[in-house]
Amino acid sequence: MVDSSRAEPVDLTDVSIDDQFWNGWIETNRETTLEYQYEQLESSGCLENFRRAASGDSGGFEGMWFADSDAYKWLEAASYVLADGDVDSDAGLDESRRNELEKRVDDIIDLVASAQEDDGYLNTYFALEEPEKRWTNLNMMHELYCAGHLIEAAVSHYRATSDSRLLDVATRFADHIGARVDDEIDGAPGHQEIELALVKLARVTDEQRYVELARTFVDRRGRNDRFEREFERVESIAGYDPDDGGIATDARGAFYEDGEYDGSYAQAHEPLPEQETVEGHAVRAMYFFAGVADVAAETGDRELLERLEKLWENMTSKRMYVTGGIGSSEHGERFTDDYDLPNETAYAETCAAIGSVFWNQRLFELTGNARYADLIERTLYNGVLSGVSVDGTEFFYDNRLESRGDHHRRGWFDCACCPPNVTRLLASLERYLYARGPESLYVNQYVGSTISTAVAGTAVELEQTTTYPWSEDVTIDVRTEDPATFSLELRVPSWCTEAVIRVNGDEVRAGENDTSGEAEYVTIEREWDEDRIEVTFAQSIVPVRMHPAVGENCGRVALTRGPLVYCLESADNDRPLRQYSLDLEGEQRTRKDDELADDLENAALSNPVVIDCDAIAPSLESWESDDEGGATESSGTDRPPLYQPDDRVSTKSETVTAVPYFLWDNRDPGEMAVWIRSA
């Protein structure tokens, strides 16, 4: 294990969330989004594919060829909800809804199991369309990707219910894959996912062979020419259509540069230990790096960990949006070059942000480094939450940082990977709040919650109370079964320039953040019994600038406060947004906006904090005709001039209102901008 003693995850069921900010998101996810997405699985044909595969029906396959994964992600999310034992509590399902959800999950598991073939293989596209071409197109047909999501769903369901039916299905499929890994499956997965899933399977079954299989897939990437060979025999592999090339040829543009094969789209351009920059399809990269981190944890391979840390440095210092979003190009949904971070065409796929959370959680557990938990916070509040509407029924696939009013969330997608991905993350939020070391308990995220666990051999209950991220105060009550000595590790966020920490009224930390803009853990080691920690993370409005190599944002700032990135929206501002320049020498004020919460019809967003800023905008008087329709003094015509000398143009003071980025496009459609000109 690589520094695994530093931090290990706590069980999902050990944590209960009761938080003013997050309760509404979690309840909406559980009560509305889960049901809404089940209906979409039915109407899109996803579940019908399993029925047809189980019955041998020749009715054909519906949807994207990897649609099975949408059902598996839904099952995973539903399993996390079922893991919550607080029936009839504010935080859990009522008994009737729980029974209904259990039956629905059981029915889908029965359906999935009935579609599995005698040899353990399970993929409804191949069952219905090309049964003779299994494993011929590893690159694009996503058989291993779907298998990975099946395994993740099965592990989650087993942990939640102790029911092994779905786990048995997943284990049979994993063994089918393992038996063919040196024959039919002689390459790496095109879309990574199975690597991390196999390690999860190993941990729940205590079977090391699944770690070894995951390691095989990791080691093959960049050392194996399977993808290139598939392109060379494209007419004989799955997904080929003689009329238009079909799925089999869709990826050629992403894999060839100037006529030469380039595997960087799938992180297959060179072995991982030789890679210097994050490349290719951003979701593939995040799932791959998360799987590599799991393999490193299980095998003790420090070289893998060190390479992941170098890739993280490249991503966060040169290829990441201020929201935590990643993957700047729509073409290939991919990373491009250093500092290529456009606003209006930003891709920043929701799945990529979620994948970043997965990867950073693993890096934190491997190293105990606060910077990884810190990036999870930024990504959760900005890059992930923007992906779903406050009512839980509309979603962003791509998350732009600027819009002229033509980009909106949608109810579903032909490629519906992002909606159920958001659902499974929100349903498992508890796992990201805390972690344990041998003699320590980490507080990673500031969310109202209670954890009951064991530290240093004694039972510990820790209760967090806060209105974070709107406020800067957090109270933590620690209760132990018997007095016990251990350390509590409190993350001081990178955005916090001043943190004050008191234990039972006595200051243990006060003043500036010692790490000058880097996240850190403050260690409080003492004998605990019944104690109260009071924390204040000073929040101020911070206009941030971007590296000058990002030319589009030179002369612009983004407004941040605490973990939140803010944006301007037309709903709050009268002019076209590009007419405003922030007056950074003027006033910037926060206020609680109950009207915004009312407009959004979401009680969980009570008292959201918005920012009012002094701004400068062109005075329109010299650009417009007079009220009588006569000539303007400056133009001599009855038409507004297109150009004027600078000394004839005046400006006026305005006030602009910025709202949290994750809330945009929940009201009347209109413009949005994160990066705003500064005067």
C-alpha positions in Angstrom: 0.0 0.0 0.0 1.2 3.5 -0.8 0.9 5.6 2.3 -2.5 4.0 2.7 -2.2 4.5 6.5 -2.6 8.2 6.0 -6.3 8.2 5.2 -8.9 5.5 4.5 -12.5 6.1 3.6 -15.3 5.7 6.1 -18.4 3.6 5.4 -21.2 5.5 3.7 -23.6 4.3 6.5 -21.4 5.8 9.2 -22.2 9.3 8.0 -25.6 11.1 8.1 -26.0 14.5 6.4 -28.3 17.2 7.8 -27.2 20.4 6.1 -29.1 23.6 5.2 -27.4 23.8 1.8 -27.1 20.1 0.8 -30.3 18.7 2.2 -32.3 20.1 -0.7 -30.0 18.8 -3.3 -29.9 15.3 -1.7 -33.7 15.2 -1.2 -34.4 16.4 -4.8 -31.9 13.8 -6.1 -33.6 11.0 -4.1 -37.2 12.0 -4.5 -37.3 13.5 -8.0 -34.2 12.9 -10.0 -34.0 9.2 -9.3 -37.6 8.7 -10.4 -37.3 11.0 -13.4 -34.2 9.1 -14.6 -35.9 5.8 -14.2 -38.7 7.1 -16.5 -36.0 8.1 -19.0 -34.5 4.7 -18.9 -37.8 3.3 -19.9 -38.7 5.8 -22.6 -35.3 5.7 -24.2 -35.4 2.0 -24.6 -32.5 1.3 -22.2 -34.5 -1.2 -20.1 -36.3 -2.6 -23.1 -32.9 -3.6 -24.5 -32.4 -5.9 -21.5 -35.9 -7.3 -21.9 -35.2 -8.1 -25.6 -31.8 -9.6 -24.8 -33.3 -11.8 -22.1 -36.1 -13.1 -24.3 -34.1 -13.5 -27.5 -36.3 -10.9 -29.2 -35.0 -9.7 -32.5 -36.6 -6.3 -32.0 -33.3 -4.6 -32.3 -31.2 -2.3 -30.0 -32.3 1.2 -29.0 -30.1 4.1 -28.0 -26.4 4.6 -27.8 -24.4 1.4 -28.0 -23.2 1.8 -24.4 -26.7 2.6 -23.0 -26.4 -0.4 -20.6 -24.1 1.8 -18.4 -26.9 4.3 -17.8 -29.0 1.6 -16.1 -26.0 0.5 -14.1 -25.3 4.0 -12.9 -28.9 4.3 -11.9 -28.7 1.1 -9.9 -25.6 2.4 -8.2 -27.3 5.6 -7.2 -30.4 3.8 -6.0 -28.2 1.4 -3.9 -26.6 4.4 -2.1 -30.1 5.7 -1.3 -31.1 2.2 0.0 -27.9 2.2 2.2 -29.4 5.1 4.2 -31.1 3.4 7.1 -32.9 6.4 8.5 -36.4 5.4 7.4 -39.0 8.1 8.2 -36.4 10.6 9.1 -35.8 14.0 7.5 -32.7 12.6 5.9 -34.1 9.3 4.5 -36.9 7.8 2.5 -40.2 7.2 4.1 -41.1 3.5 4.4 -43.5 3.5 1.4 -41.0 5.1 -1.0 -38.2 2.8 0.3 -40.3 -0.3 -0.4 -41.1 1.0 -3.8 -37.5 1.7 -4.6 -36.3 -1.7 -3.3 -38.9 -3.4 -5.6 -37.8 -1.4 -8.6 -34.1 -2.2 -7.9 -34.9 -5.9 -7.5 -36.9 -5.9 -10.8 -34.0 -4.3 -12.7 -31.5 -6.7 -11.1 -33.7 -9.7 -12.2 -33.8 -8.1 -15.7 -30.1 -7.7 -15.9 -29.4 -11.2 -14.6 -31.9 -12.7 -17.2 -30.0 -11.0 -20.0 -26.6 -12.5 -19.0 -25.5 -15.2 -21.4 -24.5 -18.7 -20.3 -20.7 -17.9 -20.5 -21.1 -14.9 -18.3 -21.0 -12.3 -21.1 -23.5 -9.4 -20.7 -24.0 -6.6 -23.2 -27.4 -5.9 -24.8 -26.0 -4.1 -27.9 -24.0 -7.2 -28.9 -26.8 -9.6 -27.9 -29.2 -7.8 -30.2 -27.0 -6.5 -33.0 -23.7 -8.2 -33.5 -23.4 -11.3 -31.3 -20.6 -12.7 -33.5 -18.3 -9.7 -33.1 -17.8 -9.5 -29.3 -14.4 -8.0 -28.3 -13.5 -7.0 -31.8 -13.7 -3.2 -31.2 -12.3 -2.5 -27.8 -11.7 1.1 -28.7 -15.2 2.4 -29.4 -17.8 -0.3 -28.5 -17.3 0.2 -24.7 -17.9 -3.4 -23.7 -15.4 -3.1 -20.9 -16.7 0.3 -19.9 -20.2 -1.1 -19.5 -18.8 -4.0 -17.5 -17.1 -1.6 -15.2 -20.3 0.2 -14.4 -22.1 -3.1 -13.8 -19.4 -4.0 -11.3 -19.6 -0.7 -9.5 -23.4 -1.0 -9.3 -23.1 -4.6 -8.0 -20.5 -3.7 -5.3 -22.7 -0.7 -4.1 -25.8 -2.8 -4.0 -24.1 -5.6 -2.1 -22.7 -3.2 0.4 -26.1 -1.6 0.9 -28.2 -4.7 1.1 -25.9 -7.8 1.6 -27.8 -9.2 -1.3 -25.3 -10.9 -3.7 -27.5 -11.4 -6.8 -26.1 -8.5 -8.8 -22.6 -9.2 -7.4 -22.9 -12.7 -8.7 -23.7 -11.4 -12.2 -20.8 -8.9 -12.1 -18.4 -11.6 -10.8 -19.3 -14.0 -13.6 -18.8 -11.2 -16.2 -15.5 -10.2 -14.7 -14.3 -13.9 -14.8 -15.5 -14.1 -18.4 -13.3 -11.1 -19.2 -10.3 -12.5 -17.2 -10.4 -15.7 -19.1 -10.1 -13.9 -22.4 -7.7 -11.2 -21.5 -4.7 -12.8 -23.4 -6.7 -13.9 -26.4 -9.8 -12.0 -27.6 -9.1 -9.1 -25.2 -5.5 -8.5 -26.1 -5.5 -4.8 -25.6 -6.6 -2.1 -23.2 -10.2 -0.7 -22.8 -11.0 2.1 -25.2 -13.0 4.0 -22.5 -11.5 3.4 -19.1 -13.8 2.5 -16.2 -13.3 -1.2 -15.6 -9.9 -0.6 -13.9 -11.3 1.1 -10.9 -14.3 -1.2 -10.8 -12.1 -4.3 -10.7 -10.3 -3.0 -7.6 -13.7 -2.3 -6.0 -14.6 -5.9 -6.8 -11.4 -7.2 -5.3 -12.0 -5.3 -2.1 -15.5 -6.7 -1.6 -14.7 -10.3 -2.7 -11.1 -10.4 -1.3 -10.0 -11.9 -4.6 -6.6 -10.5 -5.7 -7.0 -11.7 -9.3 -9.2 -8.7 -10.0 -6.4 -6.3 -8.9 -4.1 -8.2 -11.2 -6.5 -7.9 -14.1 -6.9 -4.1 -13.4 -3.1 -3.9 -13.4 -2.9 -5.7 -16.7 -5.2 -3.1 -18.3 -3.2 -0.2 -16.8 0.2 -1.6 -18.0 -1.1 -2.3 -21.5 -2.1 1.3 -22.2 0.5 3.0 -24.4 2.4 -0.3 -24.8 0.0 -2.1 -27.1 -1.1 -1.4 -30.7 -4.6 -3.0 -30.4 -6.4 0.3 -31.2 -4.3 0.9 -34.3 -4.8 -2.6 -35.5 -8.6 -2.1 -35.2 -8.4 0.9 -37.4 -6.5 -1.1 -40.0 -9.2 -3.8 -40.2 -12.2 -1.6 -39.6 -14.5 -3.4 -42.0 -14.3 -6.6 -40.0 -14.9 -5.3 -36.5 -18.0 -4.4 -34.5 -19.8 -1.2 -35.3 -18.9 -1.0 -39.0 -21.5 0.2 -41.4 -20.7 -0.1 -45.1 -22.8 2.9 -45.9 -21.3 5.5 -43.6 -18.5 3.7 -41.7 -20.6 3.6 -38.5 -19.3 3.6 -35.0 -16.1 1.8 -36.0 -14.8 4.7 -37.9 -16.2 7.6 -35.8 -13.0 7.9 -33.8 -10.5 8.1 -36.7 -10.4 11.9 -36.5 -9.5 11.8 -32.8 -6.8 9.2 -33.3 -5.0 10.4 -36.4 -2.9 13.6 -36.7 -1.6 14.4 -40.2 -2.4 10.9 -41.3 -0.4 9.3 -38.5 -2.0 7.3 -35.7 -1.9 9.1 -32.3 -3.3 7.3 -29.2 -3.4 10.4 -27.0 -7.2 10.6 -27.3 -7.4 7.4 -25.2 -4.2 8.2 -23.1 -2.6 5.4 -25.2 0.2 7.5 -26.8 2.8 6.3 -24.4 3.0 4.2 -21.1 1.6 6.1 -18.1 5.0 6.4 -16.4 6.3 8.4 -19.4 3.3 10.8 -19.7 4.0 14.4 -18.9 0.7 16.1 -19.6 -3.0 15.2 -19.3 -4.2 14.4 -22.8 -7.2 13.2 -24.7 -10.8 12.6 -23.7 -11.2 14.1 -20.3 -13.6 11.5 -18.9 -11.5 8.7 -20.1 -8.5 10.3 -18.5 -10.2 10.9 -15.1 -11.5 7.3 -14.9 -8.1 6.0 -15.9 -6.2 8.0 -13.3 -8.7 7.0 -10.6 -8.2 3.3 -11.6 -4.4 3.8 -11.6 -4.6 5.3 -8.1 -6.5 2.2 -6.9 -4.0 -0.1 -8.5 -1.2 1.9 -6.8 -2.9 1.6 -3.5 -3.3 -2.1 -3.8 0.2 -2.9 -5.2 2.3 -0.3 -3.4 3.6 1.0 -6.8 5.0 4.4 -5.8 6.1 5.2 -9.4 2.4 5.2 -10.5 1.5 7.6 -7.6 4.4 9.9 -8.5 3.3 10.1 -12.1 -0.3 10.8 -11.1 0.9 13.7 -9.0 2.8 15.1 -11.9 -0.2 14.8 -14.2 -2.3 16.5 -11.5 0.1 19.4 -11.4 -0.2 19.8 -15.2 -3.9 19.7 -15.1 -4.5 22.1 -12.3 -1.8 24.7 -13.3 -2.4 24.8 -17.0 -5.5 22.9 -18.2 -8.4 23.5 -15.7 -11.1 26.1 -15.5 -11.7 28.2 -12.4 -14.8 26.1 -11.7 -12.8 22.9 -11.6 -14.1 22.0 -15.0 -11.8 20.1 -17.4 -11.6 19.2 -21.1 -11.9 22.5 -23.0 -12.7 21.2 -26.5 -16.0 19.9 -27.9 -14.0 18.1 -30.6 -13.2 14.9 -28.8 -14.5 16.2 -25.4 -10.8 16.5 -24.6 -7.9 18.3 -23.2 -6.0 20.4 -25.7 -2.9 22.5 -25.1 -1.7 24.4 -22.0 -3.7 27.5 -21.3 -6.3 26.7 -24.0 -9.3 27.5 -21.9 -12.0 29.4 -23.9 -15.1 30.6 -22.2 -17.9 30.6 -24.8 -17.0 27.2 -26.3 -15.8 25.6 -23.0 -16.8 22.0 -22.9 -16.0 21.0 -19.3 -18.2 18.0 -19.4 -20.1 17.2 -16.2 -18.9 13.6 -16.3 -15.3 14.9 -16.4 -15.8 17.0 -13.3 -17.3 14.0 -11.5 -14.4 11.9 -12.7 -12.0 14.6 -11.2 -13.8 14.1 -7.8 -13.2 10.4 -8.0 -9.5 10.8 -8.9 -8.9 13.5 -6.2 -10.5 11.4 -3.5 -8.2 8.6 -4.3 -5.1 10.9 -4.4 -6.1 12.2 -1.0 -6.5 8.8 0.5 -3.1 7.8 -0.8 -1.3 10.8 0.4 -3.3 12.7 3.1 -2.5 15.9 1.1 -5.1 18.6 1.7 -4.9 19.9 -1.9 -6.8 17.0 -3.2 -9.8 17.4 -0.8 -9.6 21.1 -1.6 -10.1 20.6 -5.3 -13.0 18.3 -4.6 -14.7 21.2 -2.8 -14.2 23.6 -5.7 -15.4 21.0 -8.2 -18.4 19.9 -6.2 -19.8 23.4 -5.6 -19.1 24.7 -9.2 -18.2 22.1 -11.8 -20.6 19.4 -10.6 -23.6 21.3 -9.3 -23.9 23.4 -12.4 -24.6 20.1 -14.2 -28.1 19.7 -12.8 -31.0 22.1 -12.3 -32.3 22.9 -8.9 -35.5 20.9 -9.6 -33.4 17.9 -10.5 -34.9 17.3 -14.0 -32.6 19.1 -16.4 -28.9 18.7 -17.0 -25.9 20.3 -18.6 -23.7 17.9 -20.6 -21.1 20.7 -21.2 -20.6 23.6 -18.9 -19.7 26.9 -20.6 -18.2 29.8 -18.8 -19.9 32.3 -21.0 -23.2 32.2 -22.9 -25.0 34.7 -25.2 -28.3 33.1 -24.1 -28.3 30.0 -26.4 -27.0 27.3 -24.1 -29.5 25.6 -21.7 -29.9 22.5 -19.7 -31.9 19.7 -21.2 -34.1 17.0 -19.9 -32.1 14.1 -21.4 -29.6 13.3 -24.1 -29.0 10.6 -26.7 -25.7 10.1 -24.9 -27.1 10.2 -21.4 -23.9 9.5 -19.4 -24.0 12.8 -17.3 -27.4 12.7 -15.6 -27.1 9.4 -13.9 -23.5 10.2 -13.0 -24.6 13.3 -11.1 -27.2 11.2 -9.4 -24.8 8.6 -8.1 -22.4 11.3 -6.9 -25.0 13.2 -5.0 -26.4 9.9 -3.6 -22.9 9.1 -2.2 -21.9 12.5 -1.0 -21.3 11.1 2.5 -18.1 9.3 1.4 -16.3 12.6 0.6 -16.8 14.3 4.0 -14.5 12.4 6.3 -11.6 9.9 6.4 -9.7 8.0 9.1 -6.1 7.4 9.8 -4.7 5.0 12.4 -4.8 7.7 15.1 -6.7 10.5 13.3 -10.0 11.6 11.9 -10.0 13.9 8.9 -12.7 16.6 8.3 -12.4 17.1 4.5 -15.6 18.9 3.6 -17.7 21.3 5.7 -21.2 19.9 5.5 -23.7 19.6 8.4 -23.5 16.0 9.3 -22.8 13.3 11.9 -20.2 10.6 11.7 -20.1 7.6 14.1 -16.9 5.6 13.7 -13.9 4.2 15.6 -10.6 6.1 16.1 -7.7 4.9 18.2 -9.7 2.0 19.4 -12.6 4.0 20.8 -16.1 4.9 19.5 -16.3 8.5 18.3 -19.2 10.6 17.3 -18.5 13.9 15.6 -21.3 16.3 14.7 -20.8 19.2 12.3 -23.2 22.2 12.2 -22.8 25.0 9.6 -24.5 27.1 7.0 -21.5 26.8 4.8 -20.9 27.9 2.0 -23.0 30.9 2.6 -21.4 31.6 6.0 -17.9 31.2 7.4 -18.6 29.5 10.7 -18.5 25.8 11.5 -19.1 24.1 14.8 -17.9 20.6 15.5 -18.9 18.7 18.6 -16.8 15.6 19.5 -18.1 12.9 21.8 -16.2 9.7 22.6 -17.3 6.6 24.4 -14.3 6.8 26.7 -11.7 9.6 26.8 -9.2 9.0 24.0 -6.2 10.7 22.5 -6.1 11.1 18.8 -5.7 13.9 16.3 -8.4 15.7 14.4 -7.3 17.0 11.0 -9.2 20.1 9.9 -8.8 21.2 6.3 -8.1 24.9 5.9 -9.3 25.7 2.4 -6.9 27.3 -0.1 -9.2 30.3 -0.5 -9.1 31.1 3.2 -6.6 33.8 4.1 -7.5 33.8 7.8 -8.7 30.9 9.9 -9.6 31.0 13.6 -10.0 27.7 15.5 -11.1 27.3 19.1 -11.5 24.2 21.3 -13.8 24.7 24.2 -13.4 28.4 23.8 -9.5 28.4 23.7 -7.8 29.5 20.5 -5.6 26.8 19.0 -5.1 28.6 15.7 -5.6 32.2 14.7 -4.3 34.4 11.9 -3.3 34.1 8.4 -3.2 30.9 6.4 0.4 29.8 6.8 0.5 28.1 3.4 -0.1 31.3 1.4 -3.0 30.1 -0.7 -2.4 26.4 -0.4 -4.8 24.1 1.4 -3.5 22.6 4.6 -4.6 20.5 7.6 -4.5 21.9 11.0 -3.8 19.1 13.5 -5.5 19.2 16.9 -4.1 16.4 19.0 -5.5 16.0 22.5 -7.5 13.7 24.8 -11.1 14.0 23.6 -14.2 13.4 25.6 -17.0 15.9 25.2 -15.5 18.9 23.3 -16.6 21.7 21.0 -14.5 23.1 18.1 -15.5 26.4 16.7 -14.0 27.4 13.3 -14.2 30.6 11.4 -12.9 30.6 7.8 -12.9 34.2 6.9 -14.8 34.7 3.6 -14.3 37.7 1.5 -15.0 38.7 -2.1 -11.9 37.9 -4.1 -11.6 38.9 -7.8 -9.2 36.4 -9.3 -7.2 36.8 -12.5 -6.0 34.1 -15.0 -2.6 33.4 -16.3 -1.8 36.0 -19.1 -1.2 33.1 -21.5 -5.0 32.7 -21.6 -5.3 35.7 -23.9 -9.1 35.6 -23.9 -9.2 36.6 -20.2 -6.5 39.2 -20.1 -8.1 42.3 -18.4 -10.9 40.2 -17.0 -11.6 38.9 -13.5 -13.8 36.2 -12.0 -15.5 36.8 -8.7 -15.1 34.3 -6.0 -16.3 34.0 -2.4 -15.3 31.1 -0.2 -15.6 27.9 -2.4 -18.0 29.5 -4.8 -17.3 31.0 -8.3 -19.8 33.7 -9.2 -21.2 34.8 -12.6 -23.3 37.6 -14.1 -26.7 36.7 -15.6 -29.1 38.7 -17.6 -31.8 37.9 -15.1 -30.1 40.3 -12.6 -28.6 42.9 -14.9 -30.2 45.3 -17.4 -27.5 45.6 -20.1 -25.8 43.2 -22.3 -23.1 41.7 -20.0 -20.2 42.7 -22.2 -20.9 46.3 -21.7 -20.0 46.1 -18.0 -16.5 46.6 -16.5 -16.1 46.0 -12.8 -14.7 48.9 -10.8 -12.3 47.1 -8.6 -11.5 50.3 -6.8 -15.2 50.6 -5.9 -17.4 48.7 -3.5 -18.2 44.9 -3.6 -20.9 43.9 -1.2 -22.6 40.6 -0.3 -26.3 40.3 0.6 -28.7 37.5 1.2 -31.2 37.3 -1.6 -34.5 35.7 -0.6 -36.1 36.7 -3.8 -33.6 34.6 -5.7 -34.6 31.6 -3.6 -38.2 32.3 -4.2 -37.6 32.5 -8.0 -35.9 29.2 -7.9 -38.6 27.6 -5.8 -36.0 25.7 -3.7 -36.2 26.0 0.0 -32.7 24.6 0.4 -31.4 27.7 -1.2 -32.8 30.0 1.5 -30.7 33.0 2.0 -28.3 32.5 -0.9 -25.5 35.1 -0.9 -25.2 37.2 -4.0 -22.6 39.9 -4.8 -23.3 43.5 -5.8 -20.4 45.3 -7.4 -19.7 48.8 -8.6 -19.2 48.8 -12.3 -18.7 51.1 -15.2 -20.7 51.0 -18.5 -20.9 53.2 -21.6 -23.2 56.1 -21.3 -25.7 55.6 -24.2 -26.7 59.2 -24.6 -24.1 60.1 -27.2 -24.8 56.9 -29.1 -28.6 57.4 -29.5 -30.8 59.8 -31.5 -32.7 62.5 -29.6 -36.3 61.9 -28.5 -37.7 63.9 -31.4 -35.9 61.8 -33.9 -33.6 64.6 -35.0 -29.9 64.6 -35.6 -27.5 63.9 -32.7 -24.9 66.5 -32.0 -22.1 64.0 -32.6 -23.4 62.4 -35.9 -25.4 65.1 -37.7 -27.9 62.4 -38.7 -30.9 60.7 -37.2 -29.0 57.4 -36.9 -26.8 56.4 -34.0 -23.1 56.6 -34.9 -21.1 53.4 -35.3 -17.8 55.1 -34.3 -16.9 58.1 -32.2 -13.7 59.7 -31.0 -12.8 58.6 -27.5 -13.1 62.1 -26.0 -16.8 62.2 -27.0 -17.6 58.9 -25.3 -18.6 59.0 -21.6 -19.2 56.3 -19.1 -21.6 56.0 -16.1 -21.6 54.1 -12.8 -23.7 51.0 -12.6 -24.2 48.2 -10.1 -24.0 44.6 -11.2 -25.2 41.6 -9.4 -23.4 38.2 -9.5 -24.9 34.9 -8.5 -23.2 31.6 -7.7 -22.2 29.9 -11.0 -24.0 26.7 -10.2 -27.4 28.5 -10.2 -27.2 29.9 -13.7 -29.8 29.0 -16.3 -32.4 28.1 -13.6 -34.5 31.3 -14.3 -35.4 33.2 -17.4 -33.0 32.3 -20.3 -30.3 34.9 -21.1 -26.7 35.7 -21.1 -24.1 34.5 -18.6 -20.4 35.4 -18.0 -17.9 34.2 -15.4 -15.0 36.3 -16.6 -15.8 40.0 -16.6 -13.8 43.0 -17.8 -12.2 45.1 -15.1 -12.0 48.9 -15.4 
